[in-house]
Structures are given as structure tokens and as C-alpha cells.
Amino acid sequence: MPQREEMARNRWLAPIAHRFLHSELWSFTRRSVPRGVALGLFAAFIVPIGQIFLAAFLALPARANLPVAALITFVTNPFTVPFWLVVANKVGRFVLKVDAATFNAANPSLSAGGFWDKFGWFLETAGVTAFGFVVLSIVSAALGYLIGGLVWRLVVARKWNRRPARTKLLHPAE
């Protein structure tokens, strides 16, 4: 997890490092944690490189928890990218309802043969996958916000439920 001092010393963040040192970006509250989860998931799926920096810059105006936003971006890493590529392609195909017949009917010059026939599959796959990543970023951010808020609520409720038991153990005569 990034530390405040590391963020302040980063040469790319030097012009605005003072903004990253605000305590509200580093505090764990019921509003900042779900925001951090949502922004981290959005940044993880929307860009292939520099997700942590994007999550950090988005956390500034949203007053989201910066360490949570940065940590959540690791849901996409070099080990999980092949899985997410397949998922994004399937999501893009499902949302756009794209198949080979639809693609060739939309652009008859691609079905005529030649260079575009050989390159067309790549254009189709890349476009559908990129759209799938956009859908994944939006949907995962919304779900992440809801699930982050629910988990935060459950953790706090669990701590509150344990609190009376702990005070009775400390002061049994009362």
C-alpha cells in the first residue's frame, strides 16, 4: 500500500504532492472507503497502464480513500490480464450482440477478401474487447461501491456488537 511520504517524494506527483497529503484521503470512513473501491475498480479496467496514478488523481476530487483505490487496481495485473481479456470480449460481444455474420453484413468490403479479410478479425476482436472493458469498468465500479459500503457496514456492526462484551469482560463488577 502506498505511503503518504512515498507519494510526496514521487517525481511525477511533485507539482501536486501537497494535495495527496491531506488526511481525508488517508482516513478510513464509511464514505471514503466505498468511493476508493469504486474508483480503484474503474481505473483498473478503463486503462491498461498507470491505473494507480489514475485512481490517485480520481481520488482527489472525490475525497476517496487513496490507499484503497490504489490497492484495488491490482485486480488487473499481469497474471489476471488474460482472464480479463476473455471476460471483456465476452461482455462486449453480449452487449453489442456481435458475431461473424453481423460483422461481415455491416461491412461487406471485409468479406470480399484481401488484406482487410485477414485483418478484420483483429479489428472486430479489439473493438469488442475495448467496449467490454468500458462496460466492465462502469459496472464493476458501481458494484464495488455497493459491496464496499455493505462490507464496511458489516465490519462496523460486528465491532459494535463485540464492544459491550469486551467492556463487560474488563469491568465484571458493573
N, C-alpha and C positions, 0 to 999 in steps of 0.2 A: 504494500500500500504506500502511495507517495506521502512523503512527509512535507510539512509546511516549509521547512528550511530548504529541502531539495527543490521545491517549486520556485522558491525565491532566488536560488542560485542558477536556475536553468537559463542558458543564454538566449533561447528563443522566447522565453517569457519575461526577460529582463525589463522591457519597456512597461509592462503592466503587472509585474510581480507583486507590487503593493496591493493590488486588488485581490490576489489569491491568498493574502494573509489575513483577511477578515475572518473573525472567529465564527461567524454564522455559516460559512462554507465548510467548516470542520466540525460543527456540532451535530450530534445525532438527535434529531427531533422527529416528531410524528409527521411533520410535513416535509422536512428536507430529505429524509431517507427514501420515501417513495419517489420523490422527484429525481433523486440521484439514480435510483434503479431505472426509471423510465428513460432518463437522458443517456445513461450508460448503454442500455439496450438499443436505443435509437442510433447512437453513434457507432455501436458495434456492427450494425447491419447496413448502415447507409454509405459508409466509405470503407474502402479496403485497407487504407494505410492512414495512420495518425488518429486512430479512434480516441485515444486517451486525451490528446490535445483538443479534439473536437468536443468531447464530453466536458473537459475542464472549461472551455470557452462558453459552452451552453449552460454550465452550472452557475456562471457569474450572474447573468440577469435573472435566472430562475430561482436563485437562492437555494440551490440544491446542495446536498452533501457531496462535496468534491471527492473524497476518498471512495465512497460507494460508487459514484458514477465512473470513476477511473477503474475500479476493480471489476465492475460488471462488464466492461468492454472486453474482458478476456474470455467471454463466452465464444467469441470468434477468435481462434488462434490457429497457428499453422497445422495443428493436429485435427482440428474440427472443421477447417475450411472445406474439405471435400464433402463432408456430410451436409454442410450448409449450402453448398453449391447445388447439390441434388435437390434439397428441400426447396430452395429458391426457384429452381427450374420447374419443379412440380407445382408449386404455388402459382408461379407466373402462368404456366400452361392452364391451370384450373381457372384462374381469374379471367384470363384473356380468351379462354376456350380455343387455344391454338393447337392445330395438328398439321400434318404434312399436306393434307388436301386443302385446308384453309389457306395455308401459306402460299401454295402454288396457285390457287384461284385468285388470291389477292394481287399477285404479281406474276402474270403469265410469262414475262421475259425470263424469269428464273427457271421455269420448267422447259424452256426451249433448248437448254444445253449450254455448253461453253463454260467460260470462266465462272459466271455467276451461279451456274448449277453446282459447281464444286465448292464455291464459297458461300452459297446461300444458306446451307445448314448452319454454318458458323454464325451468320447474321441473325438467323432465327433463334438459335440457342442463346446467343449472348443477349439479345434484346429481351427475350422472355425471362432469362435469369436475372437481368438487371431490374426488370419490373418486379420480379418476385422478391428481390432484396428490398425494394422500396415498400412493398406490401408488408414484408416481414418486419421492417424497421418500425412502421407505424403500428401494426397490430401488437408486436412484442412490447413496444413502449407503453401502449395502453394497458395491456395485460400486466406488465411489470409494475405499473403504478398501482393497479388494483391489488395485486398479490403482495406487493411491498407494504402497502397500507394495512392489509389484513394480517400479514405476519407481524408487523410492528405492533398492531393492536393485541394480537395473541401473546406476544412476548411480554408486553407491559401488563396485561391482565394476569399472566402467570406470576410475574414478580409481585403484583399487588396481592394475589391470593396467598402467596408464600409469606408475605410480610407479617400478618398477625400471628402466624405460627412461630415465626422467628422471635417476635417480641415476647410471646408467652414463654418460650424456652429461656430467654435471657432474664426475665423477671417473673418467676413462677409464683411468687407470694401475692402478686396483684390480682 
